Structures are given as C-alpha cells and as structure tokens.
Amino acid sequence: MKPRFLLDTHILVRWLAEPKRLSREHRRILQETVRRREPVAISAITLLEIAVLFGEGSARSTLPLDGLLGEVASHPAIEILPITTQIAAEVGALGPSLRDPADRAIVSTARLHRLRLLTADQRILDSNLVPTI
C-alpha cells in the first residue's frame, strides 16, 4: 500500500514522543491512517534533522536520540523515502521561497511522490509549493 501522507520532522517527533502537541487535525489523520494500517512516509533527511536536533549537546536533547531513531526504524507504519537525483533536481528548481535545505528536501519529496505534507511550519504552508494539512 502506498502512503498518502508525508510527515514533516516536527510532526513525526510529536507523533512519536509528544502526541499532545499535535494539532487535532494531525492527530485525527494519524490515528485514522494507523487504524486503516496504511503507511505514512518521511523523507530520509528527517533522520538527519532528528540527529542534529536531538543529538548530544543539543538544546533539545531531552528526548533520547537512540530511542527516537529506534522508534522510527521499528515503527510498522513509517516508510522512509530516500533522497534521489530527481528529488535533488526538484530541490534546485523550487526557487527562493524556502531557504532551509531540509524543508526543501521534504517539500520536494512530497511533490515527487504526490503526497500531502503534514506540517505546522508556516513558511512551508505559506509557500503553496505542496498540498499541506
């Protein structure tokens, strides 16, 4: 079964470690997706963002990095999508509306795989580059 949704990094972290911080709509979508036994996707760059955000010496290292990455690796509903040459080309073609390289890779992954992006990132929402929830 093909995923219908791609999770932005902060949505993934909230879902796995702090579900009360999800919006009502994001929580509903994720619960419904799991209930239907559908996968959700993340971009491979999300793993690097998690490592930087929650690694040793990080201000956010209150969540254990190994536990978080282990949860991602073992979660039956999470599908990790690689960064391909097509995604890299799409990142380069996005234009200046998004500056963060990880955001650009996540948006490009959603666009090329025709997935709706679950995000609360206002810059991504305002960019109108990809369908969002």
C-alpha positions, 0 to 999 in steps of 0.5 A: 500500500502506498502512503498518502501522507508525508510527515514533516520532522516536527510532526513525526517527533510529536507523533512519536514522543509528544502526541499532545502537541499535535494539532487535532487535525494531525492527530485525527489523520494519524490515528485514522491512517494507523487504524486503516494500517496504511503507511505514512512516509518521511523523507530520509533527511528527517533522520538527519534533522532528528540527529542534529536536533536531538543529538548530544549537546543539543538544546533539545536533547531531552528526548533520547536520540537512540530511542527516537531513531529506534522508534522510527526504524521499528515503527510498522507504519513509517516508510522512509523515502530516500533522497534521489537525483530527481528529488535533488533536481526538484530541490534546485528548481523550487526557487527562493521561497524556502531557504532551509535545505531540509524543508526543501528536501521534504517539500520536494519529496512530497511533490515527487511522490504526490503526497500531502505534507503534514506540517505546522511550519508556516513558511512551508504552508505559506509557500503553496509549493505542496498540498499541506494539512 
